Amino acid sequence: MAVRPVLIFLGLVALGFFVALIIRGTEAQRLRRAWFRNTPLPRVQAEESLARHLMALKERFPHRTEAWYLKKVLSDLQRDRR
């Protein structure tokens, strides 16, 4: 009898975990949002700027993940502000 409530509880915990992952988005999505928050450019110009940065990094450092490129762009932005 006690097994059923435990299974229901574990199912709800797992469901909550997956919903949280979906809401947070991927790491690349979170990093893109951080770029737009940290750049003073209007959205269209910020998107163009990010695309140029990503293209340059992909040529210089091929075969990396999208998240790696975005982390590099953000760290370069922070470094240039110092």
C-alpha positions in Angstrom: 0.0 0.0 0.0 2.8 2.5 0.8 4.5 1.9 -2.5 1.8 3.7 -4.5 2.2 7.1 -2.8 6.0 6.9 -3.1 5.7 6.2 -6.9 3.3 9.0 -7.3 5.6 11.4 -5.4 8.6 10.3 -7.5 6.6 10.7 -10.7 5.7 14.3 -9.7 9.3 15.1 -8.8 10.5 13.8 -12.2 7.8 15.7 -14.0 8.7 18.9 -12.2 12.3 18.4 -13.1 11.6 18.0 -16.8 9.2 21.0 -16.8 12.0 23.1 -15.2 14.4 22.0 -17.9 12.0 22.9 -20.6 11.3 26.3 -19.2 14.9 27.2 -18.6 15.9 26.2 -22.2 19.2 24.9 -23.4 22.5 26.4 -22.3 22.8 28.1 -25.7 19.4 29.7 -25.4 20.3 31.0 -21.9 23.6 32.4 -23.2 21.9 34.1 -26.2 19.5 35.8 -23.7 22.5 36.9 -21.7 24.0 38.5 -24.8 20.8 40.5 -25.5 20.7 41.6 -21.9 24.3 42.7 -21.8 24.5 44.6 -25.1 23.1 48.1 -25.4 22.2 47.7 -29.1 18.7 47.5 -30.4 17.5 43.9 -30.9 18.1 43.8 -34.7 21.6 45.2 -34.4 22.4 42.9 -31.5 21.4 39.9 -33.5 23.5 41.0 -36.4 26.5 41.7 -34.1 26.1 38.3 -32.5 26.0 36.6 -35.9 29.2 38.3 -37.0 31.0 37.4 -33.7 29.8 33.8 -34.0 30.9 33.5 -37.6 34.4 34.9 -36.8 34.8 32.5 -33.9 33.6 29.5 -35.9 36.2 30.3 -38.6 39.0 30.7 -35.9 37.9 27.8 -33.7 36.1 25.2 -35.7 34.3 22.1 -34.3 33.2 23.7 -31.0 29.7 23.7 -29.5 27.3 26.6 -29.9 27.4 27.1 -26.2 31.2 27.4 -26.3 31.1 30.1 -29.0 28.4 32.0 -27.0 30.5 31.8 -23.8 33.5 33.1 -25.7 31.5 36.1 -27.1 30.1 36.9 -23.6 33.6 36.7 -22.0 35.0 38.9 -24.8 32.3 41.4 -24.2 33.0 41.5 -20.5 36.7 41.7 -21.0 36.3 44.7 -23.4 34.3 46.5 -20.8 37.1 46.5 -18.3 
